[in-house]
Structures are given as structure tokens and as C-alpha cells.
Amino acid sequence: QTEEITFMAPPPLKKQLMHYAFRLKRNLPMVIFIGVALVLLIFVVLPAAPDGIDEVHDLDSQSLIAVEERPPLNEKMEYCRKVALFLNPAKKPVCERRTLSIVYVTKRPGGYDMLFRSLAKQTNQDYELICIDELAAQRGTRVAAYAQELGVHLVDIIPSKPKTWKMKDSKFGIYKALNTGLLLTSGSIVTILMDFAWVPERYVERTIEFYKEHPKSFLAYPELFWSRHDMQKFFAKKALED
């Protein structure tokens, strides 16, 4: 048995043209819109574009800062006022300039007791403390009062700069928190501490002495992890000593 194979003849040219004309008529508004947009892009937008980049656009603050207006690095606080981060350095009191700037980053409840108690007993008080706390709005006033009570040189407690729209799905913005803290430092030496930090009594003294002899080095201290039971024993012992 043989099967006959038949081929369908293509539609006449006139019919094809009528079909395409109908589709064009149906999508005519979109075609006109795209055409006008291309004309504006080619003859208006592109010729008006500058040759070079004269400004820096901060997506978070929606502010424009001219590059030539940027101050030198020793005027970071004035630069912070212009950048308009998620903070208001203009309200910050003028503090004595310290040698060591300590940036403390936290997002958890608690965690200040060990840090403040250990900083209050430093043999060298030539430091400033900047706390980048995601809960600053809820506990900032109490933390500042606690620092003043213990004699800790707390100069700022603020939340970190908000995340950009490109990173909404990311975790806690640790790098943004660190950058916010670094912008607020005024010391010639900067050190970073994380949640539930405790430092020995000569921490500030030894850090400053180290960088006097090794100004271009990177100093890292060993980190110990404590359980909640160890922390309770530590504070109970400290309470008896006090």
C-alpha cells in the first residue's frame, strides 16, 4: 500500500499582506510609542549626555555630591553631614579626639554589659566607641545613659545605613553597618568588635603601643566563645568583686 502525500499550497500574497496589515493596525499604538521613544533617545537624550562623570549619585539618600567638593579624609564627619546617611551627625556633640576608635556592631538584645564593663576598666582611656545597633531606636537612650554611668567614651549609637534596593533579599547588612561606623571614626587607629565582646584591661593600651611600632600592620586578637552559663558565672563573680 502506498500513501499519497499532499502539500498545502501557501496562501496568496494578497491574503498574507492583508493579515500583516491587520496585525499592524491592531498594534499601531505600541508601534507609534516605540518609534517616538527611539527618536527621543537618538536625537534628544544621547546628544545632551555629558562626556564624563561629574557627580556621584547615592541611591539610598537620593542626593548628588559633586566629586570636587569631597573633603579630605581627615574631615570625615563633615563628609558624613553631606552624604545624608541614615544618621544625623549634626546632632552629635563635638567630642575630644581620641587615638583609638572602636566600632561595635550588634543586632541582638543585650551584649553591652561585658563590653561596657571591660571598657570602663581600661588602663588607657584614649579611645572612642561608636555603636552601630539595629535596635538603636528602641534602646539607644538607655545604652547612652549606661555608658555615661560607667564612664565609657560612647560618642554615637545609631542604626546602620539602609540596604540598597538591589540587596533586599540579603541577610543583615554587616558591611553597610561597618561602613557607617567607619565614617564616624575620628581616631588614627580603628578596631572592630562584634556582639557580646569582652576585652582585657590593657586592650586599648596594647593596641596603641602595637601600632606605634607597626603602623602598617593588621592586628587580630583571639576570640573566645562563651556559653550562657559561663556568662552568668562571670557576672556573678564580678558582682562579688565589685
C-alpha positions, -999 to +999 in steps of 0.1 A: +000+000+000+012+034-008+002+066+009-003+098-010+014+129+004-003+161-003+012+195+002-009+225+013-003+254-011+008+287+006-018+314+009-019+340-019+004+370-014-026+393-012-040+373+017-006+374+036-004+412+032-039+416+045-030+395+075+001+416+083-018+448+078-045+437+103-018+429+129-001+462+123-034+481+127-041+462+160-007+471+175-005+505+160-004+524+193+026+503+206+044+508+173+040+546+175+051+547+211+083+527+204+091+549+174+087+581+193+108+567+222+136+558+198+135+593+181+137+610+215+166+587+226+186+593+195+181+630+189+174+644+224+188+622+253+221+610+238+233+644+225+226+660+259+245+634+279+278+647+295+311+635+283+323+625+317+310+617+352+309+649+373+287+637+401+282+607+423+246+596+429+238+579+462+209+556+455+199+553+492+198+590+501+189+603+466+215+630+470+240+643+445+275+651+457+300+668+434+333+650+433+354+681+435+335+691+467+346+660+486+367+670+517+400+653+526+399+621+547+406+640+580+373+657+577+351+626+577+325+640+600+318+669+577+316+645+548+290+624+567+268+655+570+269+660+532+263+623+524+230+623+543+232+587+556+207+571+579+220+592+608+223+628+618+259+636+627+249+673+630+232+664+663+264+647+676+282+667+702+318+677+695+339+652+714+376+651+723+396+635+695+409+600+706+437+579+693+417+546+691+383+544+675+363+512+684+334+503+661+310+479+678+284+462+656+254+445+671+218+435+662+209+413+692+193+422+726+218+426+753+255+423+747+265+457+761+273+446+797+305+428+790+318+454+766+310+484+788+323+469+820+356+459+803+360+493+786+353+511+819+384+494+834+409+502+806+443+513+818+444+537+788+412+558+782+424+572+749+395+557+729+361+565+715+333+540+710+308+540+680+280+515+683+261+505+652+230+489+666+200+478+646+179+483+678+192+518+685+158+533+681+144+512+710+174+512+734+197+540+723+188+563+752+193+536+778+226+525+763+239+561+763+229+565+800+245+532+809+278+543+792+278+576+810+272+559+843+303+536+838+324+563+822+326+547+788+335+571+759+304+564+738+302+591+710+274+576+689+248+548+689+229+546+656+214+520+632+233+512+600+227+528+567+197+511+549+203+484+524+200+493+487+171+481+466+194+456+449+200+437+482+165+434+497+168+396+498+202+396+515+208+390+552+218+416+578+239+442+561+272+438+581+293+457+555+269+486+555+270+487+593+308+486+593+310+514+566+286+535+586+308+531+617+340+538+599+326+571+585+321+583+621+355+574+634+380+602+642+409+582+656+441+573+638+436+536+647+403+518+641+393+485+656+361+465+652+342+444+678+311+423+673+283+410+695+290+401+732+326+414+731+348+414+761+383+429+761+411+427+786+420+457+808+451+466+787+433+462+753+434+499+744+469+504+758+484+474+740+467+482+707+480+518+707+515+506+716+515+480+689+506+505+662+533+529+673+559+503+664+539+487+635+518+514+618+512+494+586+502+461+602+469+443+608+463+432+644+439+404+653+431+392+688+420+356+695+382+352+700+366+331+728+331+318+726+312+317+759+280+298+768+252+314+787+262+295+818+298+309+815+285+344+812+263+340+843+293+328+863+314+356+850+289+383+861+282+366+894+320+367+901+323+403+890+294+413+912+311+398+942+344+416+934+326+450+929 
